[in-house]
Amino acid sequence: MDSDDSIPTSNSKSNSNSNADTGAGSRPAANVTGTKRTRRSLLGAVAAGVVALGAELDIAAAGDASASRPAGPAGRIQDELADDSDDSDDAYVDLYESIIDDVVLVTLSGVEGPGAGGLGSGFVVDDRVVTNAHVVQDTDEVELQFTDEQWRTASVLGTDEHSDLAVLEIDDIPDVVDGLSLSDEEPRIGQEVVALGNPLGLDASITQGIVSGVDRSLPSPTGFSIPAAIQTDAPVNPGNSGGPLVDLDGNVLGVVFAGAGQTIGFAISAQLADRVVPALAEDGEYRHPYVGIGVDPVDPRIAEANDLEEARGVLVRQVADGGPADGVFEPAGDVVTVDGAFVPAGGDVIVAIDDEEIPNEERLASYLALETSPDETVDVEVFRAGERETVALTLEERPAVDGP
């Protein structure tokens, strides 16, 4: 498997459809040249059906509530958690009311071909709107609707397919908007979060969950993957993409990417967004660092084949001709058999960069994306022929890659 900053290949880790918000089956874009239609009138039929179904389920569940309470200590714990939930309910209400005005509906009009009339979400940061690149597609303008039902036409300042981020500009931000902030703290597994946006076109929605994982890799149409992503069990659906994933203090931890079903959703980390968004707003593009290697995670078989004491780090399997790593790293030159499986052997094993341990390829990609820049020289520690060495690597800008 290739690292995010390796030679681009089709990504085998794809857990979701990055075009979920712009498919042909999306709701049509709102009419902004004639009579305005609100999000509620535009999609009221969908909302009504969902509410009716929810009411039926609530009625059915209510009859069994008392019978489901366990006896003994488990029952008392359940009661205590129920009491605590009363306070947390108020916290969610307060959180929702404090930030929902900063969340927008994003619609496309005048777009032809697959994905025409797409719909997604976005949010305001520093008087600009952040959303997904796959939501705005290749258009120069999109229509935004705020929670007070005001519409604005936004210009696309820049998009970056490598991170699936886009930045929009509007001339007149409604008075209800305060703006959100991108968190500079790493998300913690188990941390409570909420996702806000327009799932299935149901406007101004909120869902709750936790951070289920970090340092995930997401697919992008460039062939490189998006590193440092957040996994969450907060329900996200088509229409949520581009909206904020926030902590209970209202700080944005990530930009919702897509849902993969079965309580698995993903968000592009605020740490990556904090690097990309300002560049898109200022220059219309972002320069990603590039190494030019293909790597494999070191598992027990690779460790045995390469005489490593532990299964840790990443093996350099391939080096791109003429790339930054050409002449710096030694790729695996042999293939041996371990326990009946063919295993690459003989290449450098990366174990640290600038004294930061690199236990796996996800950490390698995240470190490069969040801590380095093109033209920067980093010290890379490798195991080479059984000895630990340090080599200097000067990063370059990631080359342009045509999407599929």
C-alpha positions in Angstrom: 0.0 0.0 0.0 1.3 3.4 -0.9 1.7 6.3 1.6 -0.2 9.5 1.1 2.9 11.1 -0.1 4.0 8.2 -2.3 3.6 7.5 -5.9 -0.1 7.9 -6.5 -2.2 4.7 -7.0 -5.8 3.9 -6.7 -6.6 3.9 -2.9 -7.7 0.6 -1.5 -8.8 2.2 1.8 -11.8 3.9 0.3 -14.7 3.7 2.9 -17.1 6.2 1.3 -18.2 7.9 -1.9 -16.6 11.3 -2.1 -19.3 12.5 -4.5 -22.1 11.6 -2.1 -23.4 15.2 -1.9 -23.4 15.9 -5.6 -25.0 12.9 -7.2 -27.7 13.2 -9.8 -30.2 12.1 -7.2 -29.5 15.2 -5.0 -32.2 17.8 -4.4 -32.4 20.5 -7.1 -30.7 23.8 -6.4 -33.0 26.4 -5.0 -34.4 29.1 -7.3 -32.6 32.3 -6.4 -33.6 34.4 -9.4 -37.4 34.1 -9.0 -39.5 33.4 -5.9 -37.2 32.2 -3.1 -38.0 28.8 -1.7 -36.8 28.1 1.8 -35.0 24.9 2.8 -38.1 23.8 4.7 -40.5 24.3 1.7 -37.8 22.9 -0.7 -37.5 19.6 1.3 -40.4 19.6 3.6 -41.9 16.4 2.2 -38.7 14.5 3.1 -38.6 16.0 6.6 -42.3 15.2 7.2 -41.7 11.6 6.3 -38.8 11.3 8.6 -40.6 12.9 11.5 -43.7 10.7 11.0 -41.5 7.5 11.0 -39.7 8.7 14.1 -43.0 9.4 15.9 -44.2 5.8 15.2 -40.9 4.4 16.5 -41.1 6.5 19.7 -44.6 5.3 20.4 -43.6 1.7 20.0 -40.5 2.1 22.2 -42.3 3.9 25.0 -44.4 0.9 25.8 -41.3 -1.2 26.5 -39.2 1.3 28.4 -40.0 0.2 31.9 -39.5 -3.5 31.1 -36.0 -2.8 29.6 -34.5 -1.4 32.8 -32.0 -3.9 34.2 -32.2 -4.9 37.9 -29.6 -4.3 40.6 -26.5 -2.1 40.2 -26.8 -2.0 36.4 -30.2 -0.4 36.8 -29.0 2.2 39.2 -26.2 3.1 36.9 -28.7 3.5 34.1 -30.8 5.8 36.2 -27.8 7.9 37.1 -26.8 8.2 33.4 -30.4 9.2 32.6 -30.2 12.0 35.2 -26.9 13.1 33.8 -28.4 13.2 30.3 -30.9 15.9 31.4 -27.9 18.3 31.9 -26.2 17.1 28.7 -29.4 17.7 26.8 -29.3 21.4 27.8 -25.6 21.5 26.8 -26.5 20.2 23.3 -29.3 22.7 23.0 -27.0 25.6 24.0 -24.3 24.4 21.6 -26.7 24.1 18.7 -28.2 27.5 19.3 -24.8 29.2 19.6 -23.3 27.9 16.3 -26.1 26.8 13.9 -26.3 30.3 12.4 -22.7 29.8 11.2 -23.7 26.8 9.2 -24.9 27.1 5.6 -26.7 25.2 2.9 -24.6 25.0 -0.3 -26.4 24.4 -3.6 -25.2 24.4 -7.2 -27.1 26.0 -10.1 -26.2 26.1 -13.7 -24.1 23.0 -13.5 -24.4 20.4 -16.3 -23.6 16.8 -16.4 -23.2 14.2 -13.5 -23.8 15.8 -10.1 -25.7 18.7 -11.5 -27.8 20.5 -8.8 -25.7 19.1 -6.0 -26.3 20.0 -2.3 -24.0 20.1 0.7 -23.0 22.1 3.8 -20.5 24.7 4.8 -19.6 27.0 7.6 -18.2 30.4 8.2 -14.6 31.0 9.3 -12.9 34.4 9.2 -15.7 35.9 7.1 -15.3 33.1 4.5 -17.2 29.8 4.0 -15.3 26.5 4.2 -16.8 23.4 2.5 -15.7 20.3 0.5 -14.1 20.6 -3.0 -16.4 17.8 -4.1 -19.4 19.8 -3.0 -18.6 22.8 -5.2 -17.2 20.7 -8.1 -15.7 22.8 -10.9 -18.1 25.7 -10.7 -17.0 29.3 -10.0 -20.1 30.3 -8.0 -22.5 28.5 -5.7 -25.6 29.6 -3.8 -25.7 29.7 0.0 -28.6 29.8 2.3 -28.3 30.8 6.0 -30.6 29.8 8.9 -32.5 33.1 8.7 -33.5 32.0 5.1 -31.3 34.7 3.4 -29.6 33.6 0.2 -26.2 34.7 -1.0 -24.2 34.0 -4.1 -20.6 33.0 -3.2 -17.5 33.0 -5.4 -15.2 30.0 -5.2 -11.8 31.4 -4.1 -10.0 28.1 -4.4 -10.3 24.4 -4.2 -7.9 21.6 -3.3 -8.7 18.1 -4.4 -5.8 16.6 -2.4 -7.5 17.7 0.8 -11.1 17.9 -0.6 -11.4 21.5 0.8 -12.8 24.6 -0.8 -13.1 28.3 0.3 -15.9 30.6 -0.7 -16.3 34.3 -0.5 -19.5 36.4 -0.1 -19.8 40.2 -0.1 -22.5 40.6 2.5 -22.6 38.2 5.5 -25.9 38.1 7.4 -25.9 39.7 10.8 -26.8 36.4 12.5 -23.4 35.0 11.7 -20.5 35.1 14.2 -18.1 32.6 12.6 -16.5 29.5 13.9 -12.8 28.7 14.8 -10.7 25.8 13.7 -9.3 24.0 16.7 -5.6 23.8 17.1 -5.8 20.8 19.4 -5.6 17.2 18.3 -8.9 15.3 18.6 -9.0 12.7 21.3 -10.5 9.3 20.8 -13.6 9.1 22.9 -14.1 12.9 22.8 -17.8 13.9 22.3 -18.5 15.7 19.1 -21.5 16.9 17.1 -22.0 17.2 13.3 -24.0 20.1 11.9 -25.3 20.4 8.4 -28.0 19.4 6.0 -28.2 15.6 5.8 -30.4 14.4 2.9 -31.4 18.1 2.5 -32.9 18.3 6.0 -31.8 21.8 6.9 -30.0 22.9 10.1 -29.6 19.4 11.6 -27.4 18.2 14.5 -26.2 14.7 15.3 -24.1 13.6 18.2 -21.3 11.0 18.7 -17.7 10.6 19.7 -14.3 10.6 18.0 -13.9 6.9 17.1 -10.4 7.1 15.5 -7.7 9.5 14.3 -5.0 9.4 11.6 -7.4 7.8 9.1 -6.7 7.9 5.4 -9.4 9.0 3.0 -9.6 8.6 -0.8 -9.2 11.5 -3.1 -9.6 11.6 -6.9 -5.9 12.5 -7.3 -4.7 9.0 -6.4 -3.1 10.4 -3.2 -5.1 9.8 0.0 -6.2 12.5 2.5 -4.2 12.0 5.8 -4.9 12.8 9.4 -8.7 12.3 9.0 -11.1 11.8 11.9 -13.4 8.9 12.3 -16.7 9.4 14.2 -19.9 7.6 15.0 -21.9 10.8 14.8 -24.4 10.0 11.9 -23.5 11.8 8.7 -25.2 11.4 5.4 -25.2 12.9 1.9 -25.7 16.6 2.4 -23.6 16.7 5.6 -20.4 17.0 3.6 -18.6 20.3 4.1 -20.3 21.0 7.4 -18.4 21.2 10.7 -17.6 18.5 13.2 -17.3 20.4 16.5 -16.4 19.7 20.1 -18.8 20.6 23.0 -17.1 24.0 23.2 -18.0 24.8 19.6 -14.5 24.5 18.2 -14.3 22.9 14.8 -12.4 19.6 14.9 -12.9 18.7 11.3 -14.7 19.3 8.0 -17.2 16.5 7.4 -16.1 14.4 4.4 -18.7 11.7 4.1 -20.4 8.8 5.8 -19.7 5.2 5.2 -22.8 3.8 6.8 -23.1 1.6 9.9 -22.2 4.5 12.3 -18.9 5.3 10.5 -18.3 8.9 9.3 -15.2 10.8 8.5 -14.0 14.4 8.7 -10.9 16.2 7.4 -9.0 17.4 10.4 -9.0 21.0 11.5 -5.2 20.9 11.7 -5.0 20.1 8.0 -7.7 22.6 7.2 -5.9 25.3 9.1 -2.9 24.9 6.7 -4.9 24.6 3.5 -7.8 27.1 4.0 -5.7 30.3 4.4 -3.7 29.4 1.3 -6.8 28.8 -0.7 -8.2 32.1 0.4 -5.0 34.0 -0.4 -3.6 32.2 -3.4 -6.4 29.9 -4.7 -4.2 26.8 -4.2 -2.1 24.9 -1.6 1.3 23.3 -2.1 1.5 19.9 -0.5 4.8 18.3 0.4 6.0 15.3 -1.7 8.4 12.5 -1.0 7.9 10.2 -4.0 8.0 6.8 -2.4 5.8 3.7 -2.2 5.8 2.0 1.2 4.5 -1.0 3.0 3.7 -1.2 6.7 6.2 -3.4 8.6 4.3 -6.4 9.8 5.9 -9.5 11.5 6.7 -11.1 8.2 8.5 -8.0 6.8 10.3 -7.6 10.1 11.5 -11.2 9.9 12.6 -10.8 6.3 14.6 -7.7 7.1 16.1 -8.8 10.4 14.2 -6.2 12.4 13.7 -6.6 16.2 10.1 -5.4 16.1 7.3 -4.9 13.5 7.3 -1.2 13.4 7.9 1.5 10.8 7.4 1.5 7.0 9.4 -0.3 4.4 10.4 1.7 1.3 9.2 -0.5 -1.5 9.5 1.9 -4.5 11.2 5.2 -5.2 9.9 7.5 -8.0 12.6 8.3 -10.6 13.7 11.9 -10.4 11.6 12.5 -7.2 12.9 13.9 -3.9 13.7 10.4 -2.5 15.6 9.3 -5.6 19.2 8.7 -4.4 18.2 9.2 -0.8 16.3 6.1 0.1 17.1 2.5 -1.0 14.0 0.6 -2.2 13.4 -3.1 -1.5 15.3 -5.0 -4.1 14.4 -8.6 -3.2 11.4 -10.7 -2.5 11.6 -13.6 -0.1 9.2 -16.1 1.2 8.1 -16.0 4.9 5.5 -18.5 6.1 4.5 -19.2 2.6 4.0 -15.5 1.6 6.1 -13.3 -0.7 7.6 -10.4 1.3 9.7 -7.5 0.1 13.2 -7.3 1.6 16.3 -5.2 1.4 14.9 -1.7 1.4 15.2 1.1 3.9 12.7 1.0 6.9 11.6 4.5 8.0 11.3 4.7 11.8 11.4 8.5 12.6 11.4 12.0 11.0 12.9 14.9 12.9 12.9 12.7 16.1 9.2 12.0 15.7 8.6 8.2 15.8 6.9 6.8 12.7 5.3 3.5 13.7 3.1 3.1 10.6 2.2 4.7 7.2 -0.7 6.6 8.6 1.6 8.4 11.0 4.1 9.0 8.2 1.4 10.7 6.0 0.0 12.7 8.9 3.4 14.0 10.0 4.3 15.1 6.5 1.0 16.7 5.9 0.8 18.6 9.2 4.4 19.3 10.0 6.3 19.8 6.8 6.3 21.9 3.6 7.8 21.8 0.2 11.4 22.9 0.0 12.0 21.9 3.6 14.8 19.5 4.5 14.0 16.8 7.1 16.1 14.3 8.9 14.8 10.8 8.4 16.0 7.8 10.5 16.0 4.5 8.7 17.2 1.0 9.3 19.5 0.1 6.4 21.2 -3.3 6.2 20.6 -3.8 9.9 22.0 -0.4 11.0 20.2 2.7 12.1 21.1 5.7 10.0 20.0 9.3 9.5 19.5 10.7 6.0 18.6 14.2 4.9 15.6 14.6 2.6 14.5 17.8 0.8 10.8 17.7 0.1 9.3 19.0 -3.1 5.8 20.2 -4.1 3.4 17.3 -4.9 3.1 17.1 -8.7 -0.2 17.6 -10.4 -2.1 14.4 -11.1 -5.1 14.1 -13.4 -8.1 12.6 -11.7 -9.8 9.5 -13.0 
